[in-house]
Amino acid sequence: MNILLTNDDGIFSEGIRALYESLSRIGKVIIVAPDSERSAVGHAITLSDPLRVKKINRGGKFFGYATTGTPADCVKLAIRAILKKRPDIVVSGINLGPNVGYSVLYSGTVSGATEGAILGIPSFAISLATFTNPNYSFAAEFAKKLAKQILKHKNLPKGTLLNVNIPAVEKKRIKGVRIVKQSGQAIEERFDKREDPRKRIYYWLTGEIIKSDGRDEADIETVRKNYISITPIHCDMTDYDFMDKLKLWKF
């Protein structure tokens, strides 16, 4: 099994190290990841600048390739230029913080897996639902189990990827796995208005994850109740339900 790893927290993050150590037990792992954090870049790709690549060692041995690009760049570059053999699966993560609700549209982690799906490779993104004191061990263990299941069943539809969120609790407190839809919201946003030393006004985007949106069969509420959420999402963003109504408009 050839496994490609990427993320948006950067190649030096502990999340990708945990993922590497776990998945290395079931296959040959290669990492192509950003050289520093690229959170919330969405599915951006680099067009106006060159992509530079550097070999990175961790723990005294080769760990992977760091690039100046985005997570989508990393997957595209890995498959089109760096790797000699096409990977069997693309895994993106483990992200620090959940990717639920509409935040998947901004997420570099999810976009890394999306690029894999676009290129016809079974892919999933995995996130740990905390921003403080992360323990990635269970999430890494679950990623290994999921990778084996995906390759066993070989039936992810073309253009579909899995978005996985792991509750940040002890393994014994995980209640199970639920296949759920994406929530209709995720972050309650606000801008902090501040003043720099020269009395110039600037704004800093901040906010907090909504603890619940009241939808039991969606990702936010599922993770809040200590279930692992798995949501199949796809690259085709067409609103098929609205197409017929739109055709009735007079242009």
Number of C-alpha atoms within 10 A of each C-alpha: 15 16 21 27 31 34 37 32 25 24 26 18 18 18 26 27 19 20 26 26 15 21 25 16 10 15 14 13 22 21 26 30 35 25 22 17 18 20 18 18 18 21 20 15 14 12 9 6 8 9 14 11 18 12 12 17 12 11 6 7 8 11 19 20 22 22 22 19 24 31 37 29 23 30 30 19 17 23 17 13 9 15 13 9 10 14 20 17 23 27 31 32 34 32 31 26 19 26 29 30 20 14 20 20 15 16 24 31 34 34 29 31 33 31 23 26 24 18 16 16 22 27 30 31 30 31 28 27 23 17 11 9 8 15 17 21 16 19 27 26 15 18 25 21 14 15 21 17 12 17 14 9 8 10 10 17 13 14 19 22 28 25 26 29 28 31 25 26 15 11 12 6 12 17 13 9 16 16 16 18 21 23 22 14 16 22 15 11 12 12 11 12 10 11 11 8 6 6 8 8 10 11 11 10 9 11 12 10 19 16 13 18 15 10 14 14 15 23 33 30 21 25 27 17 15 19 20 26 28 24 21 16 18 15 13 9 7 8 8 8 8 9 10 10 9 9 9 8 7 5 4
